[in-house]
């Protein structure tokens, strides 16, 4: 078998490398040359390693570009190490691969190659080629074979051309054998071997079998592979615009070829980075923050470390937020609540804690939202409690809490309102709720004999929910002008004329609104002291305040009892304090005749 070669070269010397490889193949030599040996989808590093293992003669092409190439240095060192390893006494005892350096342009030789004889090809190509072929053991006149060695053939065909005849002559047996080799290579998708064999068949007999048709089929994948290699080499060399153009040309011929679509996208994206960066800088100079941010984010999505993109993006975002904040402030001054709300929401979507965005959004929402709404499901009047902080709890339990805005029922749910729900959803009516009948004269009294689960079911039917413990307490106790907490909904001191507690001596529920407006809270919510205890959404935990969230607390994740607030007609004044906490089992209780509820609706900012 002729010795196999491996050629190392810089991509700047690709033309010379192709010329030398083609000349070596003319003389029956085969080996590794990346432009011919690496195909789309190959493991490049693995293919190179296999080529080094299999080669008999290692040929590094030395030039200033090659000496400066890290990749060339890596291949040269690998070949030297492989050669030294095989010279150990327990191995073959001779150098393999033989290393024959070739100098193709004046340069300083790598240290590990300076002690080896080299062949100088600089300005003496033909004579140097003869010297190299002699090192391979090939006679230049005539060539050992006009055919490349075929991996599928046991012995390559060898003929001596007659100078008086331009075309070679093959026997019928040799033609058949060469055709079979070509077909085997064709069906194994070894297209270069198939094409070489078919061309030689056609050179002897243009009409032999279907050689012309098969050659046409073979040349297409070869052309595509060559186009892919050219594009891939440009891609590897980070010549992004060139790579994009070459990949686009390939896709026009063969849509979906290999990984071209993915690599084209990468090349295009990277190729446009300099232009995007210039445009971003121009937008920054013009203080067009939104445009600059969009451009920098586009760059960052491709290469987060591109130049100063990170630093500029932080600067631009801060400037953009400042500009939006100023515009929102101007809209607030002009009482353009809708525009102010939109701008503040935009800021909050980017930086939730930016300056006083949350407070200003709460302020704007309060003015943008109506003070009162009517729930369309149950015709219930509901009042706005704006977003903001308040003091929750009392004594050592007092702590600051921020709540989003919400609407709360002005009055507790009445017997008449609850009956609409029962009639619409329960057949027959539940026995524990008076068998669906309202006691005479109590249509406008707060509903009782309802469990926590009953209250939740009603709230869902009404398109609402139960208030959290924090929401209930803020609606009952907070004075939003004085920014202080009230002990009772109306103020600091208890007054039996403003609520229905034990002190009133009535001994039963009273109609909702009987003590309004004198007993109302700051927000106008009635009956929040006395009459009936009101179910809240939270599980009860006596220590919850110690670790509760500072924003929108929703109570513990689990528990056995649910929170109740507000006191009742049978409890004394201490239970009617706004901060007083009570609790009971959500399913059943002997206190059911004292328990009622009201509902809330969240506001989506």
Secondary structure, DSSP 8 states (H G I E B T S, - for coil): ---EEEEE--GGGHHHHHHHHHHHHHTT-EEE-HHHH--TT--HHHHHHHHHHH-SEEEEEE-HHHHH-HHHHHHHHHHHHHHHHTTSTTTTSS-SSEE-EEESS-----GGGTTS-EEE-TT-HHHHHHHHHHHTT--SSS-S-SS---TT-SS-------TT-SS----HHHHHHHHHHHHHHHHTT-HHHHHHHHHHHHHH-TTSTTHHHHHHHHHHHHHHHHHHHHHHHHHHTT-HHHHHHHHHHHHHHSTT-TTHHHHHHHHHHHHTHHHHHHHHHHHHHTT-HHHHHHHHHHHHHH-TTSTTHHHHHHHHHHHHHHHHHHHHHHHHHTT-HHHHHHHHHHHHHH-TTSTTHHHHHHHHHHHHS-SEEEETTTTEEEEEE-SEEEEESSGGG-EEEEE--EEEESS--BHHHHHHHHHHH-SS--TTTGGG---TT-TTBB--S--HHHHHHHHHHTT-EE--HHHHHHHHHEETTTTEE-SBTTBSS--GGGSBSGGG---S--BTTTTTTTT--TT-----SBSSEEEEEEE--TTGGGT--SBS---BS--SEEEEES--TTS-GGGGSTT--EEEESS--TTGGGEE--EEEE---
